[in-house]
Amino acid sequence: MEHLGKSLEAHFKNQNYKFSLKTVCLIGKQMIKRIEYIHSKGYIHRDIKPDNFLMGIKENNKIIYVIDLGLAKRYKAKNGFHIPYRDGKNLTGTIRYASCNTHLGIEQSRRDDLESIIYCLVYFLKKKLPWMGIKCKNDKERFKKIKEIKLNCKLDEICNNIPKEFGVMIQYARDLRFDEKPDYHVFDKLFLKIAKDYDFSYDDEFDWLNE
C-alpha cells in the first residue's frame, strides 16, 4: 500500500466532488482495463468501488491500480468451465455499486463487475446515484429500499444530464448472459465517441494533477 497514492474516492473528495467528463472517461478506460485483466486470469473482483482503485506515485502517477481482492472469486473452475448459475445468494460487495443481479441474489460473474464500474463513473459525474442518501430506520430497510430503487430506476433517470453512452454501457453489462465473455472493446468505442463528441483527447491529464 505504501507504494500507491490516493484512491479515486479521495481524489474526488479533494476535488469537491467534481470531476470533469474527460477525467471520468480517463478513469473509466483504465478501470475497464484492470478488470479485464483480472477476468483474463479467471477471477471476478466483486467489490468494485472508488476506494478500491488507487493512483500510482512518482513516475506511475497516471496509472490506476486495483486493490482489495478479499472478495474476489474464481468464475472459471479448474476444469476450465464457467461456474454454474446459482441464485439465492447473499449480497457480496458494496451495496451502492452492486449490480441488479447481485441484488436479486444471482451468483456474480464478469457482467456484474462491469455494471458496478459504470455506476462508479455515473457517481463521479453526478455526485450521487438515485439510491444514495436514503433515510431508513435500519440497514435491513435501507438495503431493501436501495434494491427497489435500483431495480425500478430507468436508465434515463440514472444517466440524465450526462452523455447517453453511459446508459448504453450499463445496458450492455445488464444484457450479458451469466457466463458470456464481455466484449471489452465496446466500452473503448463508447469512450472514444464521447471524446470525439466533447472534443478532448485521452492524454492521461487527470483533474487533480493540477492541484
N, C-alpha and C positions, 0 to 999 in steps of 0.2 A: 504493500500500500504506500510505503514511503517513496516509491518510485513513480507515483502518479499524482496528478494535480486534483483540482476541484471537480466535483460531479457536475453534470448538466443542471441538476436542480439548484446547486449552489450558485452557478453562474447565472441562472435565471433569476434567482433572488437578488443577486448583486446588480443585475440589470433592471431592477424594479419591476420584475415580472413582465418584461417586454423584450422579445426577440424580433428582429427583422425577418421578413419572409425568406430572404437569402440565407440567413443563419439557420433557420429551421430546416430548409432544404439541404444545406450542408450537413447538418446533424442527421437528418433522415437518411441520406445516402450512405453515411458511414454506419449508422445503426443497422441498416439492412445488410450491409456487407459483413458486419461482425456476426450477426445472427445466421446469415447464410453459411459462414464458415463453421459455426457450431453445429448447424444442421448437417453439414457435409461430413461431420465426424460421428453422426448417428445420435446426436443429443438435441433436446429442446431445452430452453432456458427456464421457462415457466414463472419467471418473476421479473418481467420487463417493467422498468420504471426509471425515471430520470436519475434517481440516486444510484443506480447500478451501472451508469455509464460515466466514466471519468476521462478527463483530458490528460494527455501525457505532459511531461515537463521538458524544459530546455529545447533541444532540437526536435523533440516529439510533441511539442505543444499544440500541434494542429491535428493530432491523431486521437481518435476516440477509442477508449478501451472498455470492454465489458467485464464486469466483476460479479462476484457472488453467485456461484454456481451451486449453492447449497440445496436449491430446489430443482436443479436440473435432473433430467431423466432420459434414459435411452428410449427413443421412439422406434429404433431398429434393433430387433433382438439379435442375439449372437448368431442365429442361423441366417441372418441377412433379411429376414422378413419384417414387415412393419408390425408393431404391437397390435393386438386386437382391439376393436372398438368396444368400449365399455361405457355404461352410464351409471348413475347413482353415486358418482364420485363427490367428495367434499371439495370445496373451492380451495385451490392452491395458488398462492401468489398474492399480489396486491390488488385489492378489490377495485380500486379506482380505474385501473388499466386492464382488468380482466376481460377476456373476450366473452361474447354472448354465450357461446357453447360451454365455456367454463362455468358460467352462472347456472347453466342448465344441468350441470353435473356430468357433462360428457368428458371422457378422457381427452387430455390435451394432446395436440400434435403440432406440426410445423405451422399450420394456419393460425393457431392461437397466438404464437409469438409475434407474427406479423400484424395481426389485428391490434395487439397491445402497443406495438411500436407507433402505429398511426394515431392511436389515442394520445400518446405522449406528444406527438407533433401538433395535434389539434390543441392540446393544453398549452403548448408553447406559443401558439399563435393567438389564442383567445383568452389566456389566463385561467380559464376554468372550463370544465366539461359540464353538460346539463345535469349530471348526477352528483356534482360536488356541492358542498355546503348545506347538505340536508340535515335538518334538526330532528332527531329522533330520541326516544326515551332510552334506548339501549342499542348495543351493537347488532343484536339479532334483528331488531326492527329496521335499523339502518341498512343492513345487508339486503333485507327483503325489499326495501324501498329502492335501493340502487339497482337491484336486479330488474324490478318492474319498469323503472325509468329507462334503463339501457335497452331492454328488450322491446320497448314500445316507442322509443325515440326514433324519429325518421332521420335519415342521413342528412336531409336538407336542414334540419334543425341543428344537428351536431356540427355541420360544416357550413353554416350560414356565415356570410361575410368573409369567407376565405376561398382560395381557389378550389373549384369544383373537383380538381384532380384528387384531393384528399378524400373526398367521398368515394371516388372511383377506387382508390386504394383499399378503403375499408370494405367496400362491396366485394372487391376481388378476393380479399382474405376470407370473407364470410362465405363466399361461393365455393371455395375449395373443398373437395371431398376430404374426409378424415385422413386418408392415407395418401393423398395426392401430393406429389412434389411441386412446390410453387415454382413459377417462372419468375425469378427474382428480377429479370430484365424488364418486366412490366413496370416495376417501380422506377427503374432507371429512366425509362422512356417518359414516364409521367413527370419525374423531376426535371428532365431536360425540357419538356414542354412548358413547365412553369417558368423556368429560367428564360426561355425564349419569349414567352408572353409578357413577362415582367422585366425584361431587359437587364439581366445580371448574369455573371459568369461564376463558375464553380472554382474559385481561386483559394479556397480554404481560409479566407479572411473573416473569421468569426467576429461578432459584435464586440465581445469582451477583450479582444486583442488590443483595443484602443483605450482600455481602462487606465 
